Amino acid sequence: MIHGMGDDMAIGSTAYGALGGRDRALNVYKHMSIETAAPAELVLMLYNRALRNMEEATGCLNRKDIEGSNQNLQKAQDIVDELLVSLNVPAGGKLAQDLAAMYEYVNSRLLMANVKKDASFVQDAARVLSEIRDGWAEVVGKHAYR
């Protein structure tokens, strides 16, 4: 059972505290999507979230919102770190080694973007991660993992 879901759950209810009924319903939907996704789909969700964080960081950097860019860059780095540590290099061989090198490159670009406050580093990272994500999405789409 999801925390906070009770018999009083109704869209528009004030029982949700700070979140309105619509926002709460969307959060429940997102939570359920994650809980029911296959592992391959979860990886795709991580790629998409990291790319969204990079996009948001770029916007923040362009607006000179240093705090916002830092938060989004760190979130993207955390996701890429998780993808990196979840690789099984002995089983994955050269492919896993290549992915590890690309994840390390992406994280180095995100770190430089945060240090130098330069969106061009974020764009480099996003370009590489987008290519990986697109390849992964193609595999997931062809094999319909469940």
The first five atom37 places (N, CA, C, CB, O) and aatype in JSON, in Angstrom:
{
  "aatype": [12, 9, 8, 7, 12, 7, 3, 3, 12, 0, 9, 7, 15, 16, 0, 18, 7, 0, 10, 7, 7, 1, 3, 1, 0, 10, 2, 19, 18, 11, 8, 12, 15, 9, 6, 16, 0, 0, 14, 0, 6, 10, 19, 10, 12, 10, 18, 2, 1, 0, 10, 1, 2, 12, 6, 6, 0, 16, 7, 4, 10, 2, 1, 11, 3, 9, 6, 7, 15, 2, 5, 2, 10, 5, 11, 0, 5, 3, 9, 19, 3, 6, 10, 10, 19, 15, 10, 2, 19, 14, 0, 7, 7, 11, 10, 0, 5, 3, 10, 0, 0, 12, 18, 6, 18, 19, 2, 15, 1, 10, 10, 12, 0, 2, 19, 11, 11, 3, 0, 15, 13, 19, 5, 3, 0, 0, 1, 19, 10, 15, 6, 9, 1, 3, 7, 17, 0, 6, 19, 19, 7, 11, 8, 0, 18, 1],
  "atom_mask": [
    [1, 1, 1, 1, 1],
    [1, 1, 1, 1, 1],
    [1, 1, 1, 1, 1],
    [1, 1, 1, 0, 1],
    [1, 1, 1, 1, 1],
    [1, 1, 1, 0, 1],
    [1, 1, 1, 1, 1],
    [1, 1, 1, 1, 1],
    [1, 1, 1, 1, 1],
    [1, 1, 1, 1, 1],
    [1, 1, 1, 1, 1],
    [1, 1, 1, 0, 1],
    [1, 1, 1, 1, 1],
    [1, 1, 1, 1, 1],
    [1, 1, 1, 1, 1],
    [1, 1, 1, 1, 1],
    [1, 1, 1, 0, 1],
    [1, 1, 1, 1, 1],
    [1, 1, 1, 1, 1],
    [1, 1, 1, 0, 1],
    [1, 1, 1, 0, 1],
    [1, 1, 1, 1, 1],
    [1, 1, 1, 1, 1],
    [1, 1, 1, 1, 1],
    [1, 1, 1, 1, 1],
    [1, 1, 1, 1, 1],
    [1, 1, 1, 1, 1],
    [1, 1, 1, 1, 1],
    [1, 1, 1, 1, 1],
    [1, 1, 1, 1, 1],
    [1, 1, 1, 1, 1],
    [1, 1, 1, 1, 1],
    [1, 1, 1, 1, 1],
    [1, 1, 1, 1, 1],
    [1, 1, 1, 1, 1],
    [1, 1, 1, 1, 1],
    [1, 1, 1, 1, 1],
    [1, 1, 1, 1, 1],
    [1, 1, 1, 1, 1],
    [1, 1, 1, 1, 1],
    [1, 1, 1, 1, 1],
    [1, 1, 1, 1, 1],
    [1, 1, 1, 1, 1],
    [1, 1, 1, 1, 1],
    [1, 1, 1, 1, 1],
    [1, 1, 1, 1, 1],
    [1, 1, 1, 1, 1],
    [1, 1, 1, 1, 1],
    [1, 1, 1, 1, 1],
    [1, 1, 1, 1, 1],
    [1, 1, 1, 1, 1],
    [1, 1, 1, 1, 1],
    [1, 1, 1, 1, 1],
    [1, 1, 1, 1, 1],
    [1, 1, 1, 1, 1],
    [1, 1, 1, 1, 1],
    [1, 1, 1, 1, 1],
    [1, 1, 1, 1, 1],
    [1, 1, 1, 0, 1],
    [1, 1, 1, 1, 1],
    [1, 1, 1, 1, 1],
    [1, 1, 1, 1, 1],
    [1, 1, 1, 1, 1],
    [1, 1, 1, 1, 1],
    [1, 1, 1, 1, 1],
    [1, 1, 1, 1, 1],
    [1, 1, 1, 1, 1],
    [1, 1, 1, 0, 1],
    [1, 1, 1, 1, 1],
    [1, 1, 1, 1, 1],
    [1, 1, 1, 1, 1],
    [1, 1, 1, 1, 1],
    [1, 1, 1, 1, 1],
    [1, 1, 1, 1, 1],
    [1, 1, 1, 1, 1],
    [1, 1, 1, 1, 1],
    [1, 1, 1, 1, 1],
    [1, 1, 1, 1, 1],
    [1, 1, 1, 1, 1],
    [1, 1, 1, 1, 1],
    [1, 1, 1, 1, 1],
    [1, 1, 1, 1, 1],
    [1, 1, 1, 1, 1],
    [1, 1, 1, 1, 1],
    [1, 1, 1, 1, 1],
    [1, 1, 1, 1, 1],
    [1, 1, 1, 1, 1],
    [1, 1, 1, 1, 1],
    [1, 1, 1, 1, 1],
    [1, 1, 1, 1, 1],
    [1, 1, 1, 1, 1],
    [1, 1, 1, 0, 1],
    [1, 1, 1, 0, 1],
    [1, 1, 1, 1, 1],
    [1, 1, 1, 1, 1],
    [1, 1, 1, 1, 1],
    [1, 1, 1, 1, 1],
    [1, 1, 1, 1, 1],
    [1, 1, 1, 1, 1],
    [1, 1, 1, 1, 1],
    [1, 1, 1, 1, 1],
    [1, 1, 1, 1, 1],
    [1, 1, 1, 1, 1],
    [1, 1, 1, 1, 1],
    [1, 1, 1, 1, 1],
    [1, 1, 1, 1, 1],
    [1, 1, 1, 1, 1],
    [1, 1, 1, 1, 1],
    [1, 1, 1, 1, 1],
    [1, 1, 1, 1, 1],
    [1, 1, 1, 1, 1],
    [1, 1, 1, 1, 1],
    [1, 1, 1, 1, 1],
    [1, 1, 1, 1, 1],
    [1, 1, 1, 1, 1],
    [1, 1, 1, 1, 1],
    [1, 1, 1, 1, 1],
    [1, 1, 1, 1, 1],
    [1, 1, 1, 1, 1],
    [1, 1, 1, 1, 1],
    [1, 1, 1, 1, 1],
    [1, 1, 1, 1, 1],
    [1, 1, 1, 1, 1],
    [1, 1, 1, 1, 1],
    [1, 1, 1, 1, 1],
    [1, 1, 1, 1, 1],
    [1, 1, 1, 1, 1],
    [1, 1, 1, 1, 1],
    [1, 1, 1, 1, 1],
    [1, 1, 1, 1, 1],
    [1, 1, 1, 1, 1],
    [1, 1, 1, 1, 1],
    [1, 1, 1, 1, 1],
    [1, 1, 1, 1, 1],
    [1, 1, 1, 0, 1],
    [1, 1, 1, 1, 1],
    [1, 1, 1, 1, 1],
    [1, 1, 1, 1, 1],
    [1, 1, 1, 1, 1],
    [1, 1, 1, 1, 1],
    [1, 1, 1, 0, 1],
    [1, 1, 1, 1, 1],
    [1, 1, 1, 1, 1],
    [1, 1, 1, 1, 1],
    [1, 1, 1, 1, 1],
    [1, 1, 1, 1, 1]
  ],
  "atom_positions": [
    [[0.84, -1.19, 0.0], [0.0, 0.0, 0.0], [0.88, 1.23, 0.0], [-0.95, 0.01, 1.22], [1.85, 1.31, 0.75]],
    [[0.55, 2.19, -0.82], [1.32, 3.41, -0.91], [1.01, 4.29, 0.28], [1.02, 4.15, -2.22], [-0.14, 4.47, 0.66]],
    [[2.07, 4.84, 0.86], [1.91, 5.72, 2.01], [0.97, 6.87, 1.66], [3.27, 6.27, 2.48], [1.12, 7.52, 0.63]],
    [[0.03, 7.11, 2.52], [-0.89, 8.23, 2.33], [-2.14, 7.88, 1.54], [0.0, 0.0, 0.0], [-3.0, 8.74, 1.34]],
    [[-2.26, 6.64, 1.07], [-3.45, 6.27, 0.31], [-4.42, 5.57, 1.25], [-3.09, 5.36, -0.9], [-4.14, 4.48, 1.75]],
    [[-5.51, 6.17, 1.47], [-6.52, 5.56, 2.32], [-7.87, 5.62, 1.65], [0.0, 0.0, 0.0], [-7.99, 5.96, 0.47]],
    [[-8.89, 5.27, 2.41], [-10.24, 5.3, 1.86], [-10.69, 6.7, 1.53], [-11.2, 4.67, 2.83], [-11.62, 6.89, 0.75]],
    [[-10.02, 7.72, 2.14], [-10.46, 9.09, 1.92], [-9.82, 9.7, 0.66], [-10.12, 9.95, 3.13], [-9.96, 10.9, 0.43]],
    [[-9.12, 8.88, -0.16], [-8.45, 9.41, -1.34], [-9.49, 9.75, -2.4], [-7.42, 8.4, -1.89], [-10.1, 8.87, -3.0]],
    [[-9.66, 11.02, -2.61], [-10.56, 11.49, -3.65], [-9.91, 12.7, -4.3], [-11.97, 11.84, -3.08], [-9.37, 13.56, -3.61]],
    [[-9.97, 12.76, -5.59], [-9.38, 13.89, -6.29], [-10.04, 15.16, -5.78], [-9.54, 13.74, -7.84], [-11.27, 15.28, -5.72]],
    [[-9.2, 16.11, -5.42], [-9.7, 17.37, -4.91], [-9.8, 17.41, -3.39], [0.0, 0.0, 0.0], [-10.1, 18.46, -2.83]],
    [[-9.55, 16.31, -2.72], [-9.63, 16.26, -1.27], [-8.53, 17.1, -0.65], [-9.55, 14.81, -0.78], [-7.44, 17.2, -1.21]],
    [[-8.8, 17.7, 0.5], [-7.78, 18.46, 1.22], [-7.01, 17.57, 2.17], [-8.41, 19.61, 1.98], [-6.15, 18.07, 2.9]],
    [[-7.28, 16.29, 2.19], [-6.57, 15.36, 3.07], [-5.13, 15.13, 2.63], [-7.31, 14.03, 3.11], [-4.38, 14.44, 3.32]],
    [[-4.74, 15.7, 1.5], [-3.4, 15.47, 0.98], [-2.38, 16.47, 1.49], [-3.43, 15.5, -0.51], [-1.22, 16.39, 1.1]],
    [[-2.76, 17.37, 2.31], [-1.8, 18.33, 2.83], [-1.42, 19.35, 1.79], [0.0, 0.0, 0.0], [-2.29, 19.99, 1.19]],
    [[-0.09, 19.52, 1.57], [0.42, 20.55, 0.68], [0.09, 20.27, -0.78], [1.91, 20.69, 0.85], [-0.03, 21.2, -1.58]],
    [[-0.07, 19.03, -1.14], [-0.37, 18.7, -2.53], [-1.87, 18.7, -2.75], [0.23, 17.33, -2.91], [-2.63, 18.21, -1.92]],
    [[-2.29, 19.26, -3.87], [-3.69, 19.23, -4.23], [-4.06, 17.84, -4.73], [0.0, 0.0, 0.0], [-3.18, 17.01, -4.94]],
    [[-5.33, 17.59, -4.91], [-5.79, 16.28, -5.35], [-5.2, 15.85, -6.68], [0.0, 0.0, 0.0], [-4.82, 14.69, -6.84]],
    [[-5.13, 16.77, -7.63], [-4.58, 16.44, -8.95], [-3.11, 16.09, -8.84], [-4.78, 17.61, -9.93], [-2.67, 15.09, -9.41]],
    [[-2.35, 16.89, -8.11], [-0.92, 16.63, -7.94], [-0.69, 15.3, -7.23], [-0.26, 17.77, -7.16], [0.21, 14.55, -7.58]],
    [[-1.5, 15.03, -6.24], [-1.37, 13.78, -5.49], [-1.67, 12.59, -6.4], [-2.31, 13.77, -4.27], [-0.97, 11.58, -6.36]],
    [[-2.71, 12.71, -7.2], [-3.07, 11.63, -8.11], [-1.94, 11.38, -9.12], [-4.37, 11.95, -8.84], [-1.64, 10.23, -9.43]],
    [[-1.33, 12.44, -9.62], [-0.21, 12.29, -10.55], [0.98, 11.62, -9.87], [0.2, 13.65, -11.11], [1.64, 10.78, -10.47]],
    [[1.25, 11.99, -8.62], [2.35, 11.37, -7.89], [2.09, 9.89, -7.66], [2.57, 12.08, -6.55], [3.01, 9.07, -7.76]],
    [[0.86, 9.53, -7.35], [0.51, 8.13, -7.15], [0.69, 7.37, -8.47], [-0.96, 7.99, -6.64], [1.23, 6.26, -8.48]],
    [[0.25, 7.97, -9.57], [0.42, 7.34, -10.89], [1.9, 7.12, -11.19], [-0.23, 8.21, -11.98], [2.27, 6.03, -11.63]],
    [[2.73, 8.12, -10.97], [4.17, 7.99, -11.22], [4.76, 6.88, -10.35], [4.89, 9.33, -10.94], [5.56, 6.07, -10.83]],
    [[4.38, 6.86, -9.09], [4.89, 5.85, -8.17], [4.5, 4.45, -8.65], [4.35, 6.1, -6.74], [5.33, 3.54, -8.64]],
    [[3.27, 4.28, -9.05], [2.8, 2.98, -9.52], [3.49, 2.59, -10.83], [1.27, 3.01, -9.72], [3.79, 1.42, -11.04]],
    [[3.76, 3.56, -11.7], [4.46, 3.28, -12.95], [5.84, 2.72, -12.67], [4.57, 4.54, -13.81], [6.29, 1.78, -13.33]],
    [[6.51, 3.28, -11.69], [7.85, 2.83, -11.33], [7.79, 1.45, -10.7], [8.52, 3.83, -10.37], [8.6, 0.58, -11.02]],
    [[6.84, 1.23, -9.8], [6.73, -0.05, -9.11], [6.39, -1.2, -10.03], [5.7, 0.04, -8.03], [6.76, -2.34, -9.76]],
    [[5.69, -0.93, -11.12], [5.24, -2.0, -12.0], [6.1, -2.13, -13.27], [3.8, -1.78, -12.39], [5.84, -3.0, -14.09]],
    [[7.1, -1.28, -13.43], [7.93, -1.32, -14.63], [8.92, -2.48, -14.59], [8.69, 0.01, -14.8], [9.4, -2.86, -13.52]],
    [[9.2, -3.02, -15.75], [10.23, -4.05, -15.89], [11.6, -3.37, -15.71], [10.13, -4.77, -17.28], [11.72, -2.17, -15.93]],
    [[12.62, -4.13, -15.32], [13.95, -3.54, -15.13], [14.46, -2.76, -16.34], [14.93, -4.63, -14.8], [15.05, -1.69, -16.18]],
    [[14.24, -3.26, -17.53], [14.69, -2.55, -18.73], [13.98, -1.21, -18.88], [14.46, -3.42, -19.98], [14.57, -0.22, -19.31]],
    [[12.69, -1.18, -18.52], [11.94, 0.07, -18.57], [12.4, 1.05, -17.49], [10.44, -0.21, -18.42], [12.4, 2.26, -17.71]],
    [[12.8, 0.52, -16.33], [13.31, 1.38, -15.27], [14.58, 2.09, -15.71], [13.57, 0.57, -14.01], [14.78, 3.26, -15.41]],
    [[15.45, 1.37, -16.42], [16.67, 2.0, -16.93], [16.3, 3.12, -17.89], [17.58, 0.95, -17.63], [16.91, 4.19, -17.85]],
    [[15.33, 2.88, -18.74], [14.87, 3.92, -19.67], [14.33, 5.13, -18.9], [13.78, 3.35, -20.6], [14.59, 6.27, -19.29]],
    [[13.58, 4.89, -17.84], [13.07, 5.98, -17.0], [14.22, 6.78, -16.38], [12.15, 5.43, -15.9], [14.16, 8.01, -16.28]],
    [[15.27, 6.08, -15.97], [16.43, 6.77, -15.39], [17.11, 7.64, -16.44], [17.44, 5.76, -14.82], [17.46, 8.79, -16.15]],
    [[17.29, 7.12, -17.63], [17.87, 7.95, -18.7], [17.03, 9.2, -18.93], [17.98, 7.14, -20.02], [17.56, 10.31, -19.0]],
    [[15.73, 9.01, -19.04], [14.84, 10.14, -19.3], [14.87, 11.17, -18.17], [13.41, 9.65, -19.51], [14.86, 12.37, -18.43]],
    [[14.92, 10.7, -16.93], [14.97, 11.64, -15.8], [16.29, 12.4, -15.78], [14.77, 10.89, -14.47], [16.31, 13.6, -15.53]],
    [[17.38, 11.71, -16.04], [18.68, 12.39, -16.07], [18.7, 13.44, -17.17], [19.82, 11.37, -16.28], [19.21, 14.54, -16.97]],
    [[18.17, 13.11, -18.33], [18.12, 14.07, -19.43], [17.22, 15.26, -19.1], [17.64, 13.39, -20.71], [17.53, 16.39, -19.46]],
    [[16.12, 15.0, -18.4], [15.24, 16.09, -17.97], [15.97, 17.0, -16.99], [13.95, 15.53, -17.33], [15.85, 18.23, -17.06]],
    [[16.72, 16.39, -16.06], [17.5, 17.19, -15.11], [18.55, 18.04, -15.85], [18.19, 16.28, -14.08], [18.79, 19.19, -15.48]],
    [[19.15, 17.48, -16.87], [20.15, 18.23, -17.65], [19.49, 19.39, -18.37], [20.85, 17.3, -18.66], [20.05, 20.49, -18.43]],
    [[18.32, 19.16, -18.92], [17.58, 20.22, -19.6], [17.23, 21.34, -18.61], [16.3, 19.66, -20.27], [17.38, 22.53, -18.92]],
    [[16.76, 20.95, -17.43], [16.42, 21.94, -16.42], [17.67, 22.69, -15.94], [15.72, 21.26, -15.23], [17.61, 23.89, -15.7]],
    [[18.8, 21.98, -15.8], [20.05, 22.62, -15.39], [20.5, 23.64, -16.43], [21.15, 21.56, -15.18], [20.97, 24.72, -16.08]],
    [[20.35, 23.31, -17.7], [20.72, 24.24, -18.77], [19.89, 25.51, -18.67], [20.54, 23.59, -20.16], [20.41, 26.62, -18.78]],
    [[18.59, 25.35, -18.47], [17.72, 26.51, -18.31], [18.14, 27.36, -17.11], [0.0, 0.0, 0.0], [18.17, 28.59, -17.18]],
    [[18.45, 26.69, -16.02], [18.89, 27.41, -14.82], [20.2, 28.15, -15.07], [19.06, 26.44, -13.63], [20.36, 29.3, -14.66]],
    [[21.13, 27.5, -15.75], [22.41, 28.16, -16.05], [22.19, 29.38, -16.94], [23.37, 27.18, -16.73], [22.82, 30.42, -16.73]],
    [[21.3, 29.26, -17.91], [21.01, 30.39, -18.8], [20.36, 31.55, -18.05], [20.11, 29.94, -19.93], [20.52, 32.71, -18.43]],
    [[19.61, 31.23, -16.98], [18.96, 32.27, -16.17], [19.84, 32.73, -15.0], [17.61, 31.77, -15.63], [19.44, 33.58, -14.21]],
    [[21.03, 32.15, -14.91], [21.97, 32.45, -13.81], [21.41, 32.01, -12.46], [22.3, 33.95, -13.78], [21.71, 32.62, -11.43]],
    [[20.59, 30.96, -12.47], [20.06, 30.36, -11.25], [21.05, 29.29, -10.8], [18.61, 29.76, -11.49], [20.91, 28.12, -11.15]],
    [[22.03, 29.7, -10.03], [23.13, 28.82, -9.63], [22.63, 27.68, -8.75], [24.21, 29.62, -8.9], [23.04, 26.54, -8.93]],
    [[21.76, 27.97, -7.81], [21.24, 26.93, -6.92], [20.45, 25.88, -7.7], [20.36, 27.55, -5.83], [20.62, 24.68, -7.49]],
    [[19.58, 26.35, -8.59], [18.78, 25.43, -9.39], [19.63, 24.57, -10.3], [0.0, 0.0, 0.0], [19.39, 23.37, -10.44]],
    [[20.64, 25.18, -10.93], [21.51, 24.4, -11.81], [22.29, 23.36, -11.01], [22.48, 25.32, -12.57], [22.44, 22.22, -11.45]],
    [[22.78, 23.75, -9.84], [23.53, 22.83, -8.99], [22.65, 21.64, -8.6], [24.05, 23.54, -7.73], [23.09, 20.49, -8.69]],
    [[21.42, 21.89, -8.18], [20.52, 20.81, -7.77], [20.24, 19.85, -8.92], [19.2, 21.38, -7.25], [20.29, 18.63, -8.75]],
    [[19.95, 20.39, -10.09], [19.64, 19.55, -11.25], [20.86, 18.79, -11.75], [19.06, 20.39, -12.37], [20.74, 17.63, -12.15]],
    [[22.02, 19.43, -11.74], [23.23, 18.73, -12.15], [23.57, 17.6, -11.19], [24.4, 19.72, -12.25], [23.98, 16.52, -11.61]],
    [[23.4, 17.85, -9.9], [23.68, 16.79, -8.93], [22.71, 15.63, -9.07], [23.62, 17.35, -7.52], [23.1, 14.47, -8.93]],
    [[21.45, 15.93, -9.33], [20.46, 14.86, -9.54], [20.84, 14.03, -10.76], [19.04, 15.44, -9.7], [20.77, 12.8, -10.73]],
    [[21.23, 14.69, -11.84], [21.64, 13.97, -13.05], [22.87, 13.11, -12.76], [21.93, 14.96, -14.21], [22.94, 11.97, -13.2]],
    [[23.83, 13.67, -12.03], [25.03, 12.91, -11.67], [24.68, 11.69, -10.82], [26.03, 13.8, -10.93], [25.23, 10.61, -11.01]],
    [[23.77, 11.87, -9.88], [23.36, 10.74, -9.03], [22.77, 9.61, -9.87], [22.33, 11.21, -7.99], [23.04, 8.44, -9.62]],
    [[21.97, 9.96, -10.86], [21.36, 8.94, -11.72], [22.44, 8.24, -12.54], [20.31, 9.57, -12.66], [22.44, 7.02, -12.64]],
    [[23.34, 9.01, -13.12], [24.41, 8.41, -13.93], [25.31, 7.54, -13.05], [25.26, 9.51, -14.65], [25.75, 6.47, -13.47]],
    [[25.57, 7.98, -11.82], [26.34, 7.16, -10.88], [25.64, 5.83, -10.62], [26.56, 7.91, -9.55], [26.28, 4.78, -10.58]],
    [[24.33, 5.88, -10.45], [23.56, 4.65, -10.2], [23.63, 3.73, -11.41], [22.09, 4.99, -9.87], [23.77, 2.51, -11.26]],
    [[23.52, 4.29, -12.61], [23.64, 3.48, -13.81], [25.03, 2.84, -13.9], [23.37, 4.34, -15.06], [25.16, 1.69, -14.3]],
    [[26.04, 3.59, -13.52], [27.43, 3.11, -13.56], [27.64, 1.94, -12.59], [28.39, 4.24, -13.23], [28.19, 0.91, -12.97]],
    [[27.22, 2.12, -11.34], [27.46, 1.07, -10.35], [26.59, -0.17, -10.58], [27.22, 1.6, -8.95], [26.89, -1.24, -10.06]],
    [[25.53, -0.03, -11.35], [24.67, -1.18, -11.61], [25.17, -2.03, -12.77], [23.25, -0.71, -11.89], [24.64, -3.11, -13.03]],
    [[26.19, -1.56, -13.48], [26.75, -2.36, -14.57], [27.44, -3.61, -14.03], [27.75, -1.52, -15.39], [28.12, -3.56, -13.0]],
    [[27.26, -4.7, -14.71], [27.95, -5.94, -14.37], [29.05, -6.12, -15.41], [26.95, -7.19, -14.33], [28.86, -6.8, -16.42]],
    [[30.2, -5.51, -15.15], [31.29, -5.51, -16.12], [31.79, -6.91, -16.43], [32.43, -4.66, -15.62], [32.02, -7.22, -17.6]],
    [[31.99, -7.8, -15.43], [32.46, -9.15, -15.79], [31.5, -9.88, -16.74], [32.64, -9.98, -14.52], [31.95, -10.54, -17.67]],
    [[30.21, -9.76, -16.51], [29.24, -10.44, -17.37], [29.03, -9.69, -18.69], [27.9, -10.59, -16.64], [28.79, -10.3, -19.73]],
    [[29.12, -8.36, -18.64], [28.83, -7.54, -19.82], [30.01, -7.34, -20.75], [0.0, 0.0, 0.0], [29.84, -6.9, -21.88]],
    [[31.2, -7.66, -20.27], [32.39, -7.57, -21.12], [32.64, -6.19, -21.7], [0.0, 0.0, 0.0], [32.51, -5.18, -21.02]],
    [[32.99, -6.17, -22.98], [33.37, -4.93, -23.67], [32.22, -3.92, -23.69], [33.82, -5.23, -25.1], [32.45, -2.72, -23.53]],
    [[31.0, -4.38, -23.88], [29.86, -3.47, -23.91], [29.72, -2.74, -22.58], [28.56, -4.24, -24.23], [29.54, -1.53, -22.55]],
    [[29.81, -3.48, -21.47], [29.71, -2.86, -20.15], [30.88, -1.91, -19.9], [29.67, -3.95, -19.05], [30.71, -0.85, -19.3]],
    [[32.07, -2.27, -20.36], [33.23, -1.39, -20.22], [33.03, -0.1, -21.0], [34.52, -2.1, -20.7], [33.36, 0.99, -20.52]],
    [[32.5, -0.21, -22.22], [32.24, 0.98, -23.03], [31.17, 1.87, -22.39], [31.8, 0.57, -24.45], [31.3, 3.09, -22.38]],
    [[30.12, 1.24, -21.87], [29.09, 2.02, -21.17], [29.66, 2.72, -19.94], [27.91, 1.11, -20.76], [29.34, 3.88, -19.68]],
    [[30.5, 2.02, -19.2], [31.12, 2.62, -18.02], [31.94, 3.84, -18.42], [32.01, 1.59, -17.28], [31.89, 4.88, -17.75]],
    [[32.7, 3.73, -19.49], [33.51, 4.86, -19.96], [32.62, 6.03, -20.37], [34.41, 4.43, -21.15], [32.95, 7.19, -20.1]],
    [[31.49, 5.74, -21.03], [30.58, 6.82, -21.44], [29.92, 7.46, -20.23], [29.51, 6.28, -22.4], [29.78, 8.69, -20.18]],
    [[29.51, 6.66, -19.24], [28.92, 7.23, -18.03], [29.94, 8.11, -17.31], [28.43, 6.1, -17.08], [29.59, 9.18, -16.81]],
    [[31.19, 7.67, -17.25], [32.22, 8.48, -16.6], [32.44, 9.79, -17.36], [33.55, 7.69, -16.51], [32.64, 10.83, -16.75]],
    [[32.4, 9.73, -18.68], [32.52, 10.95, -19.48], [31.35, 11.9, -19.19], [32.56, 10.61, -20.99], [31.55, 13.09, -18.97]],
    [[30.14, 11.35, -19.18], [28.95, 12.17, -18.9], [29.1, 12.84, -17.55], [27.66, 11.31, -18.94], [28.86, 14.05, -17.42]],
    [[29.49, 12.08, -16.54], [29.64, 12.68, -15.21], [30.75, 13.73, -15.17], [29.94, 11.6, -14.18], [30.62, 14.73, -14.46]],
    [[31.83, 13.53, -15.92], [32.9, 14.54, -15.94], [32.4, 15.83, -16.57], [34.13, 14.01, -16.71], [32.78, 16.92, -16.14]],
    [[31.56, 15.72, -17.6], [30.99, 16.92, -18.24], [30.03, 17.63, -17.28], [30.26, 16.54, -19.56], [30.01, 18.86, -17.21]],
    [[29.23, 16.86, -16.56], [28.3, 17.46, -15.6], [29.05, 18.16, -14.48], [27.35, 16.4, -15.02], [28.65, 19.24, -14.04]],
    [[30.13, 17.56, -14.02], [30.95, 18.18, -12.99], [31.55, 19.48, -13.49], [32.07, 17.22, -12.54], [31.53, 20.49, -12.78]],
    [[32.08, 19.47, -14.71], [32.65, 20.7, -15.28], [31.58, 21.77, -15.45], [33.33, 20.4, -16.65], [31.84, 22.96, -15.22]],
    [[30.39, 21.37, -15.86], [29.3, 22.34, -16.01], [29.01, 23.01, -14.68], [28.02, 21.66, -16.55], [28.76, 24.21, -14.62]],
    [[29.05, 22.23, -13.6], [28.75, 22.77, -12.28], [29.88, 23.66, -11.78], [28.5, 21.64, -11.29], [29.62, 24.7, -11.17]],
    [[31.1, 23.28, -12.05], [32.25, 24.07, -11.59], [32.35, 25.37, -12.38], [33.55, 23.26, -11.72], [32.54, 26.44, -11.81]],
    [[32.23, 25.28, -13.71], [32.43, 26.44, -14.58], [31.15, 27.21, -14.86], [33.04, 25.99, -15.88], [31.19, 28.29, -15.45]],
    [[30.01, 26.66, -14.45], [28.7, 27.28, -14.71], [28.53, 27.53, -16.21], [28.55, 28.61, -13.91], [28.16, 28.62, -16.65]],
    [[28.8, 26.48, -16.98], [28.81, 26.56, -18.44], [27.9, 25.49, -19.02], [30.25, 26.4, -18.99], [28.16, 24.29, -18.88]],
    [[26.82, 25.92, -19.68], [25.82, 25.0, -20.22], [26.36, 24.14, -21.36], [24.61, 25.77, -20.69], [25.78, 23.1, -21.67]],
    [[27.44, 24.55, -22.0], [27.97, 23.75, -23.12], [28.44, 22.37, -22.63], [29.14, 24.49, -23.8], [28.37, 21.4, -23.38]],
    [[28.91, 22.29, -21.39], [29.3, 20.99, -20.84], [28.07, 20.1, -20.63], [30.05, 21.18, -19.51], [28.14, 18.89, -20.84]],
    [[26.96, 20.7, -20.23], [25.72, 19.95, -20.05], [25.25, 19.43, -21.41], [24.61, 20.83, -19.39], [24.78, 18.29, -21.51]],
    [[25.37, 20.25, -22.43], [24.95, 19.83, -23.77], [25.79, 18.65, -24.26], [25.07, 21.01, -24.76], [25.25, 17.74, -24.9]],
    [[27.09, 18.65, -23.98], [27.94, 17.51, -24.33], [27.45, 16.24, -23.64], [29.41, 17.79, -23.96], [27.32, 15.19, -24.27]],
    [[27.19, 16.36, -22.34], [26.73, 15.21, -21.56], [25.39, 14.71, -22.08], [26.62, 15.57, -20.06], [25.19, 13.51, -22.23]],
    [[24.48, 15.62, -22.35], [23.14, 15.25, -22.82], [23.21, 14.58, -24.19], [22.24, 16.49, -22.89], [22.44, 13.65, -24.45]],
    [[24.1, 15.03, -25.04], [24.24, 14.43, -26.37], [24.63, 12.95, -26.24], [25.3, 15.2, -27.22], [24.05, 12.08, -26.9]],
    [[25.62, 12.67, -25.39], [26.08, 11.29, -25.21], [24.99, 10.44, -24.56], [27.36, 11.26, -24.35], [24.7, 9.34, -25.02]],
    [[24.39, 10.96, -23.49], [23.37, 10.17, -22.8], [22.14, 9.97, -23.68], [22.97, 10.86, -21.48], [21.48, 8.93, -23.58]],
    [[21.81, 10.92, -24.52], [20.68, 10.77, -25.44], [20.92, 9.63, -26.42], [20.43, 12.07, -26.21], [20.0, 8.86, -26.73]],
    [[22.15, 9.52, -26.91], [22.47, 8.43, -27.83], [22.33, 7.07, -27.14], [23.89, 8.6, -28.39], [21.81, 6.12, -27.72]],
    [[22.8, 7.0, -25.9], [22.68, 5.75, -25.15], [21.2, 5.44, -24.91], [23.44, 5.84, -23.8], [20.75, 4.32, -25.12]],
    [[20.45, 6.46, -24.47], [19.02, 6.28, -24.21], [18.28, 5.83, -25.47], [18.41, 7.58, -23.68], [17.44, 4.93, -25.4]],
    [[18.57, 6.45, -26.6], [17.88, 6.09, -27.84], [18.14, 4.63, -28.22], [18.31, 7.01, -28.98], [17.24, 3.92, -28.66]],
    [[19.37, 4.19, -28.05], [19.7, 2.79, -28.32], [18.98, 1.86, -27.37], [0.0, 0.0, 0.0], [18.47, 0.81, -27.78]],
    [[18.94, 2.24, -26.1], [18.25, 1.43, -25.1], [16.75, 1.38, -25.39], [18.51, 1.99, -23.69], [16.14, 0.32, -25.28]],
    [[16.18, 2.51, -25.76], [14.74, 2.56, -26.06], [14.41, 1.66, -27.24], [14.3, 4.01, -26.36], [13.36, 1.02, -27.26]],
    [[15.29, 1.59, -28.22], [15.07, 0.73, -29.37], [15.06, -0.74, -28.95], [16.15, 0.97, -30.44], [14.22, -1.52, -29.4]],
    [[15.99, -1.12, -28.08], [16.05, -2.49, -27.59], [14.8, -2.82, -26.78], [17.32, -2.71, -26.74], [14.19, -3.88, -26.98]],
    [[14.42, -1.93, -25.88], [13.23, -2.16, -25.05], [11.99, -2.28, -25.94], [13.06, -1.0, -24.0], [11.15, -3.15, -25.72]],
    [[11.88, -1.41, -26.94], [10.72, -1.45, -27.82], [10.63, -2.72, -28.65], [0.0, 0.0, 0.0], [9.54, -3.23, -28.89]],
    [[11.77, -3.23, -29.08], [11.78, -4.44, -29.91], [11.48, -5.7, -29.1], [13.11, -4.59, -30.6], [10.9, -6.65, -29.62]],
    [[11.88, -5.7, -27.83], [11.77, -6.92, -27.05], [10.64, -6.9, -26.02], [13.06, -7.19, -26.36], [10.36, -7.92, -25.4]],
    [[9.99, -5.77, -25.83], [8.85, -5.65, -24.9], [9.1, -6.41, -23.61], [7.55, -6.16, -25.56], [8.39, -7.35, -23.28]],
    [[10.14, -5.99, -22.88], [10.5, -6.64, -21.62], [9.38, -6.53, -20.62], [11.78, -6.03, -21.05], [8.73, -5.49, -20.49]],
    [[9.15, -7.63, -19.9], [8.17, -7.66, -18.79], [8.56, -8.72, -17.83], [6.74, -7.91, -19.3], [7.87, -8.92, -16.83]]
  ]
}
